[in-house]
């Protein structure tokens, strides 16, 4: 692409990205910061870190009427802002032609997540090859210019790369965004997901990350992943923060009705 054309294209893409960031950033940060703070609440807080309201509520069964007081057997602390990374997120995004809208939204969300100091975020895109675009996450426009829509799909190869980069499985969330039309080795892909989950990784499968609704997808692969405890479902950008918050807190995902 000639430089003049590329600059024009970047200007158009940047306008779209800025609009998406304005729509999605504040809510995403607020939702995920809340989830991270809840997961960080101390079990044995120091005196000045005690959340007295939650502590009293949790110990109402220990109320002594003769003394008109509650004896707290369990103290609950305020979540403190972490100075170091607490959780790791890996976005693994299918860049086949049918996933265009998902690639755009994943790029924006990747940039938002990367800006949060409590998260260590990696962005991997794939077709039959795998590209790690983590170093471009500060600018989602650069991410989009680093993708190439179209081509085949090798989910197994992409997951193998992601798996090799995981250092703290029990603190890691992997989000696979794909319609699951696998051109690689199906059984190896499923074994890899099972191995990651067995190691403690929280695995989320999104058939799409877009406003378009339910996409066409490989139903057999979706059922196989669901059997492994990784249900596959389409997700709108508005729902994504809640999905990520649930995954980070390891609670049931807010799966939309079919």
C-alpha positions as CSV (number, residue, x, y, z in Angstrom):
1,X,0.0,0.0,0.0
2,X,1.5,3.4,-1.0
3,X,2.4,5.6,2.0
4,X,-0.1,8.3,1.1
5,X,-2.9,5.7,0.8
6,X,-1.8,4.1,4.1
7,X,-2.0,7.4,5.9
8,X,-5.5,8.0,4.6
9,X,-6.5,4.6,5.7
10,X,-4.9,5.1,9.1
11,X,-6.9,8.3,9.6
12,X,-10.2,6.5,8.8
13,X,-9.3,3.5,11.1
14,X,-8.2,5.9,13.9
15,X,-11.6,7.7,13.8
16,X,-13.4,4.4,14.2
17,X,-11.1,3.3,16.9
18,X,-11.4,6.6,18.9
19,X,-15.2,6.3,18.8
20,X,-15.0,2.7,20.0
21,X,-12.6,3.6,22.8
22,X,-14.8,6.4,24.0
23,X,-17.7,3.9,24.1
24,X,-15.9,1.0,25.8
25,X,-13.0,2.2,27.8
26,X,-14.6,3.7,31.0
27,X,-17.0,0.9,31.5
28,X,-14.4,-1.8,30.9
29,X,-11.9,-0.3,33.4
30,X,-14.5,0.3,36.0
31,X,-15.9,-3.3,35.7
32,X,-12.5,-5.0,35.7
33,X,-11.0,-2.9,38.5
34,X,-14.0,-3.9,40.6
35,X,-13.4,-7.5,39.9
36,X,-9.7,-7.2,40.6
37,X,-10.3,-5.4,43.9
38,X,-12.8,-8.1,45.0
39,X,-10.3,-10.8,44.2
40,X,-7.6,-9.0,46.2
41,X,-9.5,-8.6,49.5
42,X,-7.3,-9.9,52.3
43,X,-8.3,-12.7,54.5
44,X,-6.2,-11.4,57.4
45,X,-6.2,-7.7,57.0
46,X,-4.3,-5.3,59.1
47,X,-6.4,-3.1,61.4
48,X,-6.5,-0.1,59.2
49,X,-7.4,-2.2,56.1
50,X,-10.5,-3.8,57.7
51,X,-13.8,-3.2,55.8
52,X,-15.9,-2.9,59.0
53,X,-19.3,-2.8,57.2
54,X,-18.6,-6.1,55.3
55,X,-17.0,-7.6,58.4
56,X,-20.1,-6.9,60.6
57,X,-22.4,-8.3,58.0
58,X,-20.4,-11.5,57.6
59,X,-20.4,-12.1,61.4
60,X,-24.0,-11.2,62.3
61,X,-24.4,-14.8,63.5
62,X,-22.0,-14.0,66.3
63,X,-24.1,-11.2,67.8
64,X,-24.0,-11.3,71.6
65,X,-27.3,-9.6,72.8
66,X,-26.2,-9.3,76.4
67,X,-23.2,-7.3,75.3
68,X,-24.9,-5.7,72.3
69,X,-21.9,-6.4,70.1
70,X,-20.7,-8.7,67.3
71,X,-17.7,-10.9,67.9
72,X,-15.9,-11.0,64.5
73,X,-14.5,-14.5,63.8
74,X,-13.6,-13.5,60.2
75,X,-12.2,-10.2,59.2
76,X,-12.7,-8.8,55.7
77,X,-10.3,-6.3,54.3
78,X,-10.5,-3.7,51.6
79,X,-9.0,-4.6,48.2
80,X,-5.8,-2.6,47.8
81,X,-4.6,-1.4,44.5
82,X,-1.9,-3.7,43.4
83,X,1.5,-2.3,42.5
84,X,2.4,-5.5,40.6
85,X,0.5,-7.5,38.0
86,X,-2.0,-9.8,39.6
87,X,-3.6,-11.4,36.6
88,X,-2.6,-12.3,33.0
89,X,-4.9,-12.2,30.0
90,X,-4.2,-13.7,26.6
91,X,-6.5,-12.7,23.7
92,X,-6.2,-15.2,20.9
93,X,-8.0,-13.9,17.9
94,X,-8.9,-15.6,14.6
95,X,-8.2,-13.2,11.7
96,X,-10.0,-15.2,9.0
97,X,-12.3,-13.0,6.8
98,X,-15.5,-13.8,8.7
99,X,-14.0,-12.4,12.0
100,X,-13.3,-8.9,10.8
101,X,-15.6,-7.1,13.3
102,X,-14.2,-9.2,16.1
103,X,-10.6,-8.3,15.2
104,X,-11.5,-4.6,15.4
105,X,-13.2,-4.9,18.8
106,X,-10.5,-7.2,20.2
107,X,-7.8,-4.7,19.2
108,X,-9.6,-1.9,21.1
109,X,-10.2,-4.1,24.2
110,X,-6.6,-5.3,24.0
111,X,-5.4,-1.7,24.2
112,X,-7.8,-1.0,27.1
113,X,-6.7,-4.1,29.1
114,X,-3.0,-3.4,28.4
115,X,-3.4,0.1,30.0
116,X,-4.4,-1.5,33.3
117,X,-1.4,-2.0,35.6
118,X,-3.0,-4.9,37.4
119,X,-3.2,-6.9,34.1
120,X,-0.5,-8.3,31.9
121,X,-2.2,-8.5,28.5
122,X,-1.0,-10.4,25.4
123,X,-2.6,-10.2,22.0
124,X,-2.1,-13.1,19.5
125,X,-3.8,-13.2,16.1
126,X,-3.7,-16.1,13.7
127,X,-4.8,-17.7,10.5
128,X,-2.5,-20.6,9.5
129,X,0.4,-18.6,11.0
130,X,0.6,-16.9,14.4
131,X,1.5,-13.3,15.0
132,X,2.1,-11.8,18.5
133,X,1.0,-8.2,18.4
134,X,1.5,-7.5,22.1
135,X,4.2,-4.8,21.5
136,X,1.6,-2.8,19.5
137,X,-1.1,-2.8,22.1
138,X,-0.5,0.8,23.0
139,X,-2.1,1.8,19.6
140,X,-5.0,-0.3,18.4
141,X,-4.5,1.2,14.9
142,X,-1.1,-0.4,14.7
143,X,-2.7,-3.6,15.8
144,X,-5.2,-3.5,13.0
145,X,-2.5,-2.7,10.5
146,X,-0.6,-5.7,11.7
147,X,-3.5,-8.1,10.9
148,X,-4.3,-9.6,7.6
149,X,-7.9,-10.8,7.1
150,X,-8.5,-13.9,5.2
151,X,-6.6,-17.2,4.7
152,X,-7.0,-20.5,6.6
153,X,-7.3,-21.2,10.2
154,X,-5.0,-23.2,12.6
155,X,-6.4,-22.8,16.1
156,X,-4.3,-25.6,17.5
157,X,-1.1,-23.8,16.4
158,X,-2.3,-20.5,17.9
159,X,-3.2,-22.2,21.2
160,X,0.2,-24.0,21.3
161,X,1.9,-20.6,21.1
162,X,-0.3,-19.1,23.8
163,X,0.2,-22.1,26.0
164,X,4.0,-21.7,25.7
165,X,3.8,-18.1,27.0
166,X,1.8,-18.9,30.1
167,X,3.9,-18.7,33.3
168,X,1.2,-18.5,36.0
169,X,-1.7,-20.7,34.9
170,X,-3.8,-20.2,38.0
171,X,-3.7,-16.4,37.5
172,X,-4.3,-16.5,33.7
173,X,-7.4,-16.1,31.5
174,X,-7.2,-17.2,27.9
175,X,-9.9,-15.8,25.6
176,X,-10.1,-17.6,22.2
177,X,-12.1,-15.5,19.7
178,X,-13.0,-17.7,16.8
179,X,-15.8,-19.3,14.8
180,X,-14.0,-22.6,15.4
181,X,-13.7,-23.7,11.8
182,X,-10.5,-25.5,12.5
183,X,-8.0,-26.3,9.7
184,X,-5.4,-27.7,12.0
185,X,-5.5,-30.8,14.2
186,X,-8.8,-31.0,15.9
187,X,-8.0,-33.5,18.6
188,X,-4.7,-31.7,19.5
189,X,-6.6,-28.5,19.8
190,X,-9.1,-30.0,22.3
191,X,-6.3,-31.7,24.2
192,X,-4.5,-28.4,24.5
193,X,-7.6,-26.7,25.9
194,X,-8.1,-29.6,28.4
195,X,-4.4,-29.3,29.4
196,X,-4.6,-25.6,30.0
197,X,-7.8,-25.9,32.1
198,X,-6.2,-28.8,34.1
199,X,-3.2,-26.5,34.9
200,X,-5.6,-23.9,36.3
201,X,-6.1,-21.6,33.3
202,X,-9.5,-20.0,33.0
203,X,-10.5,-20.6,29.3
204,X,-13.2,-18.5,27.6
205,X,-14.4,-19.2,24.0
206,X,-16.1,-16.4,22.1
207,X,-17.6,-17.2,18.7
208,X,-17.7,-13.5,17.9
209,X,-17.0,-10.2,19.6
210,X,-19.3,-7.9,17.7
211,X,-22.8,-6.4,17.6
212,X,-23.9,-8.7,14.7
213,X,-25.4,-11.4,16.9
214,X,-24.9,-15.2,16.6
215,X,-22.4,-16.0,13.9
216,X,-22.0,-19.1,11.7
217,X,-19.7,-21.4,13.6
218,X,-18.6,-25.1,13.9
219,X,-21.1,-26.6,16.2
220,X,-19.3,-29.8,16.8
221,X,-16.2,-28.0,18.0
222,X,-18.3,-25.7,20.2
223,X,-20.0,-28.7,21.8
224,X,-16.6,-30.4,22.4
225,X,-15.3,-27.3,24.1
226,X,-18.4,-27.0,26.2
227,X,-17.9,-30.6,27.4
228,X,-14.4,-29.5,28.6
229,X,-15.9,-26.7,30.6
230,X,-15.2,-24.0,28.1
231,X,-18.7,-23.1,26.7
232,X,-18.6,-21.2,23.4
233,X,-20.9,-18.2,22.8
234,X,-21.2,-15.0,20.9
235,X,-20.5,-11.8,22.9
236,X,-21.3,-8.2,22.2
237,X,-18.8,-5.5,23.1
238,X,-21.2,-4.2,25.8
239,X,-21.2,-7.6,27.5
240,X,-17.4,-8.2,27.2
241,X,-16.4,-6.4,30.4
242,X,-18.8,-8.5,32.4
243,X,-17.5,-11.7,30.8
244,X,-13.9,-10.7,31.6
245,X,-14.8,-9.7,35.2
246,X,-16.5,-13.1,35.7
247,X,-13.5,-14.9,34.2
248,X,-11.0,-13.0,36.4
249,X,-13.1,-13.8,39.5
250,X,-13.6,-17.4,38.4
251,X,-17.3,-17.3,38.7
252,X,-20.0,-18.4,36.2
253,X,-19.8,-16.5,32.9
254,X,-22.8,-14.3,32.0
255,X,-23.7,-16.4,28.9
256,X,-26.5,-14.7,26.9
257,X,-29.6,-16.7,26.1
258,X,-29.5,-18.4,22.7
